[in-house]
Amino acid sequence: MKRIFSQKWPICAAVFAVALVVRLAYLWSIRGTPLTDALLIDSETYDRMARLILAGKFHGEEVYAMNPLYPYFLAGVYTIFGASQFAVLVVQAVIDAGSCAMIAWLGWTFCGRATGVLAGVIAAVYGPLVFYCGALFTPTLILFLVLVGLVQLAR
């Protein structure tokens, strides 16, 4: 088991690095554009709910029909890094790069080395994953948490 882990570690780290570079380059390219500066519909709602949580004015009394975990995630990031939406995007880029590494690990575990490497590299450069880590939306966090659960089940 340790030998297999030691073989997977460098590949998963390389997938993580590639994914992180792609995501940070994307964030750098959209910085200061309406994609990062204008919060619309869902993003605005998540941001508003996070700010209410931080202000201690949200206690669950309002009906909330969207993903309830994401505003708490935003509030946590805002607490650590200040109320910076760009900081959230950087944190999401790191989380999403971790998702790509877990995809590589799971692919290798269940289908072999070549499949794992290919799956990880595809995830690292897959446009929709890169796009969603650059917006205040839930897919990045949901995918990460699902993959954490799958990795734990696989172990």
C-alpha positions in Angstrom: 0.0 0.0 0.0 2.8 2.5 0.9 4.5 1.7 -2.4 1.4 2.5 -4.4 0.9 5.7 -2.4 4.5 6.8 -3.0 4.0 6.2 -6.8 0.7 8.2 -6.8 2.0 11.2 -4.8 4.2 12.8 -7.4 1.6 12.4 -10.2 -1.2 13.8 -8.0 1.1 16.7 -6.9 2.0 17.4 -10.6 -1.7 17.4 -11.5 -2.4 19.8 -8.6 0.4 22.1 -9.8 -0.8 22.2 -13.4 -4.4 22.8 -12.3 -3.4 25.5 -9.9 -1.3 27.3 -12.5 -4.2 27.2 -15.1 -6.7 28.5 -12.5 -4.5 31.3 -11.2 -3.7 32.3 -14.8 -7.4 32.4 -15.5 -8.1 34.5 -12.4 -5.3 36.9 -13.3 -6.8 37.3 -16.8 -10.3 38.1 -15.5 -9.3 40.3 -12.6 -10.9 43.7 -12.8 -13.5 42.6 -15.3 -17.3 42.3 -14.8 -16.8 38.6 -14.2 -15.1 39.4 -10.9 -16.5 42.9 -10.1 -20.2 42.5 -10.7 -22.1 40.1 -8.5 -25.3 38.9 -10.1 -28.2 36.8 -8.9 -26.8 33.7 -7.1 -23.4 35.2 -6.4 -24.9 38.4 -5.0 -27.3 36.3 -2.8 -24.4 34.1 -1.5 -22.3 37.2 -0.8 -25.2 39.0 1.0 -25.9 35.9 3.1 -22.2 35.6 4.1 -22.1 39.2 5.1 -25.3 38.7 7.2 -23.7 35.7 8.9 -20.6 37.7 9.7 -22.7 40.5 11.1 -24.5 38.0 13.3 -27.8 39.0 11.6 -28.6 35.6 10.1 -29.9 32.9 12.3 -31.8 30.7 9.8 -35.1 32.6 10.1 -35.3 33.4 6.4 -36.2 30.8 3.9 -33.1 30.0 1.9 -33.7 27.8 -1.1 -30.1 27.7 -2.4 -27.1 25.7 -1.2 -26.9 26.5 2.5 -23.3 25.6 3.0 -21.8 28.0 0.5 -22.6 31.2 2.4 -20.9 29.8 5.5 -17.9 28.9 3.4 -17.8 32.5 2.1 -18.2 33.8 5.6 -15.2 31.7 6.7 -13.0 32.9 3.9 -14.1 36.5 4.6 -13.2 36.0 8.2 -9.7 34.8 7.4 -8.8 37.0 4.4 -11.2 40.0 4.8 -14.3 40.5 2.7 -12.5 40.1 -0.6 -14.3 38.3 -3.3 -11.0 37.8 -5.2 -9.6 36.1 -2.1 -12.5 33.6 -2.3 -11.7 33.0 -5.9 -8.0 32.2 -5.1 -9.2 29.8 -2.3 -11.6 28.2 -4.8 -8.7 27.8 -7.3 -6.7 25.9 -4.6 -9.7 23.8 -3.7 -10.4 23.0 -7.4 -6.8 22.1 -8.0 -7.1 19.7 -5.1 -10.2 18.2 -6.8 -8.2 17.6 -9.9 -5.5 15.8 -7.9 -8.2 13.6 -6.3 -9.7 12.8 -9.7 -6.2 11.6 -10.7 -5.9 9.6 -7.6 -9.3 8.0 -8.0 -8.7 7.3 -11.6 -5.4 5.6 -10.9 -6.9 3.6 -8.0 -9.9 2.2 -9.9 -8.7 2.2 -13.5 -4.9 2.2 -13.6 -2.1 4.7 -13.8 -2.7 5.9 -17.4 -6.4 6.5 -16.8 -5.7 8.4 -13.6 -3.1 10.7 -15.1 -5.3 11.4 -18.1 -8.4 12.1 -16.0 -6.4 14.4 -13.8 -4.9 16.3 -16.7 -8.3 16.6 -18.4 -9.8 17.9 -15.2 -6.9 20.4 -14.8 -7.6 22.0 -18.1 -11.4 21.4 -18.4 -13.0 24.8 -19.2 -16.2 24.6 -17.1 -14.2 23.6 -13.9 -11.8 26.5 -14.5 -14.7 28.9 -15.1 -16.6 28.0 -12.0 -13.7 28.4 -9.7 -13.6 32.0 -10.9 -17.1 32.8 -9.8 -18.9 32.9 -6.5 -20.9 29.7 -7.3 -21.2 26.4 -5.5 -19.8 23.8 -8.0 -16.2 24.1 -6.8 -17.1 23.4 -3.2 -19.6 20.7 -4.0 -17.2 18.8 -6.3 -14.4 19.0 -3.7 -16.6 17.6 -0.9 -17.9 14.8 -3.0 -14.4 13.8 -4.1 -13.2 13.9 -0.5 -16.0 11.5 0.4 -15.1 9.2 -2.6 -11.4 9.2 -1.6 -12.4 8.3 1.9 -14.6 5.5 0.7 -11.9 4.2 -1.6 -9.3 4.1 1.2 
